[in-house]
Amino acid sequence: MRLNIRKEIRKIQQALGITTIFVTHDQEEALSISDKVFVMRQGELMQGGKPEEIYLQPKNDFVAGFIGKSNILYGKVSDNNNGICEINIGDRKIYSKTNEDLPLGTDVWVSIRPQYIRIGNEANTKGMNEISGKINYIEYLGGLVKGELFISENLTLEFEQPVKGNSSPSLSRAQTITGSFEPEDVIIGRNIRRLD
């Protein structure tokens, strides 16, 4: 019923061309019915813009983690050449595509959406961001499989993978598996925290 009402609100809005302010804590709801979204935290405006800008180009780690699911990690820039930034996160390296000039040693946050991580047969093992670990949680949701990949003591990544065809995916808890994600799917930003 809530989804139907949400759709009707959007239809009425578009048909009448009226300005509507809609306050919600439901991020999906905010993205689906808005022309512009404003993300606030403790009374401070974090970011405003079109829903796709907020989702694809979050200005800070709070917005990246608040709008949609995201794996938020923290590290330091160890290299930045030809638009590819290498980030040390613990004992791992992650590569991100960036236009920003981030000097070596810069503290950064990265956001990797679970749906961009491919595991098992879907993984691109020739990609720059290859990971391997053990599945410590898995749930089958019909057209989607969600889970967590335990990579090291301080690094666990959530993943979401669509189920293709009529066969059930061959993924199970405690299974060791390889995964990957593309540098263009990693959002990166300077780690400047203004609020705790």
N, C-alpha and C positions, 0 to 999 in steps of 0.2 A: 504494500500500500504506500509506503514511504517513497519508493522509487517512482511509482505512478504520479504521486503528488509533485515530486521533484520535476518530473517531465512536464506536467501541466503548468507549473509555475514558469518554467522556461518558455513554453509555448505562448502563454499569456503575455509575458514580458516582451517577446519578439513581435507578437501580433500588434500590441498596443504601443510599442516603442517607448515604454515608460522607464524612468530611472527607478531602480529598486535597490535598497540596501538590505542585504541578507547576512545575518550574523550566525556563524555556525562553528562548531569544533570538528565537524566532519569534513576532512580534507577532500574526499572524493566528491562530496556534495558541492563544496565550494568550487572545485574545478569544473564540474559538469554544468552548472547553471550560470556561470559568471562570464562577463566580458572582461572584467578586471578583478583581480584578487589582491587583497592587502593582508599580509601576514604580520600579526602583532605579537609581541612578547613582553609581558609585564608592562603594558601600556606604551611600549615603544614600537614604532613602525620598523620592521625588519626589511621588508621588500614589498613593492607594489608593481603590478603589470598584468599583462595577458596571462591566462592560465598556463599556456605552453611555455612562456618565458620563465615563470616562477618554477615550473617543474624541470625544464631543461637547463636553465641557467640560474640556479640559486646563488644568491650573493654571499651567503655564509653557511656554515655547517648546520645551524639551527633550522634554516629554511629547507635545506637539503634533506634533513632528517624528519622534518615535520610534514612536508608535502610529499606524500607517497612513501613507500618503503624504500629504505636505502641502507647500505652498509657504509657507515662513516668511520674512516680510519685517519690516523694522524701520523705524520712522518716529516722527513726533511728531504729537500731537493739535493740529489747527489750528482745530477747532470741535466743539462738543458740545451739540446742541439736540434736544429732543423725542425722545430715545432713539436718535438717529443721530449717530455720531461720525465726523468727517472727519479723516483721517490723511494727512499729507504723507509720501510715500515717494519720495525724490529729487524729480524734477519732476512727479510724478504724485500724484493724490488718490485715496484709496480710502475707501469709506464702509462703516461697520460698525454693526449694531444692537447697542446695549449698555444695560444697566441701571446700569452703574457710573459714578460721577461722576469723570470724568477731566479735570482742568483743562487749559487750553491750555498747550502746550509739554511735556506729559508724554511721556516716552520710552515707546514701546509696541512690542510685537511683534504681528503679525497672522498668522493661519493661514488659508489658503484651500486646501481639499481639491481635487485635480485633477478629481474627478468633478462638482464644483459649477460648473466653468467651462464655459460653452457657447460654441461657436464656429460660425461660418458661419450657416447657416439656422436652427440651434438657438438662436442668441444672441438675447437680449431687448434690442434696440437702444434701448428706451425705459427701460431700467434705469439705476440710479444709477452702477453700476460697469461702465462700458463701456471696453473696451480694444481697441486695434488694433495689430497687429504682423505679423511675418513668421514663418511656420512654419520652424524650423530643424532639426526632427527629427520624423519621423512613423513609426508602425508600425501595421499593420493586423493585428488579432488575431481575426478572424472577427466576433464580436459586439461588439467594442470597438475603438476607435481611440485610441491614446496618442500624445502628442507634446509638443513644447515650442514656446511662442510667445515669440519674441524681441521685446520691446517697446522696450527702450532698453539702452544699454550696461550698466547695473546692474540691469536688471529682465527676467528670463525666467521665465515661468510654465509649469509642467507642466499638461497637461490630459488628461482621459480622457472620451471621449464614446461612448455606446452607438450601435451601428449599428442603424438601424430599417429594417424591411422587407427586401426581397431585393436592394436595390441597394447597391453599394459607395459609400462617401462620396466626394465630390469634393474631397478635400483632398490637397495635395501639398507637398513640400518647396519652400521659397522663395516660397510663395504668401503674399500679404498678405491678411489676413483680420481681421474684427471678432469680438470675443468679449465675454462679459458674465458677471457673477455677482451674486447678490443680497446686500444688506447683512446679511441674517439668516444667510447662509452664511459670513460672515467672523467668525472667532473673534479676540477682542482681549484683550490683557492688558498690565499694566505690565511694562516691561522691567527686571526686577530680576534680575541674574545673580549667583548665589551660587557657581557652579562654572564653570571654563573648560573 
